[in-house]
Amino acid sequence: KAYSKLKKIFRPSHADFTYQARFGIRDWRGGGRASNRETVARVAAGAVAKKLIYELCGMDTLAWVEQVGKIETTVDPANVSLKKIEANPIRCPDEKAALLMEKKIKQIKKEGDSLGGKIGFRITKY
């Protein structure tokens, strides 16, 4: 019953729409592969994989938010650091772009909508 009001609408900031567009399946009741209950296992597996890649291959991986909607960072990937990424809740290493992204996200959320985005990713071999 808790999800019945969502039967005919897509949840903002959720994978309902993209999952249906890609696979033709939508579980409006809150389950399935787009569920946070499913996602937590993938996040944990990713953390283990990151550690193994570092220990076995001598490589470090780093990911950050590069674009939200039309707001894009111009940061040089070679200069991105974990400290810069973790400096804000958006996880964007460009402080000015992160502030604009956060403002836009809040605005769109109030409108009941969501935004797309892009990530940056770097692998460094030690």
C-alpha positions, 0 to 999 in steps of 0.5 A: 500500500505504501507505494500505491500512489506511485503506480502511475508516476516515476519517482524523482531521483530514482531509477524507475524511468531508466530501468523501464526504458532500458529493460521494459520492466517497472516494479512500482512497488519499490522492489527490483534491481533499482531498489536501494535494498539491492544497491547496497550489495553492489556498493559493498562489492565495489568497495571490496573490488576497489581494494583488491584492484589496489592490492593485486594490480597496484591501481587506484580508482577515483570517480567524481560528479562531472556534470549535473543537468547542463552544469559541467565542471572544467576540472583537469582530471589529473588534478582531481583528489579524494580531498577535493571530491569529499569537500562537498555533498555533490562529490564534485571536485570543482567548488564553484560548479558543486555549489551551482549543481547543489542549487539546481538539484534543490530547485528541480527536487522542489519541482518534483523532477530530477536531472541527469548527469555524468561522472568522471573516472580516473585509474592510476597505476602505482 
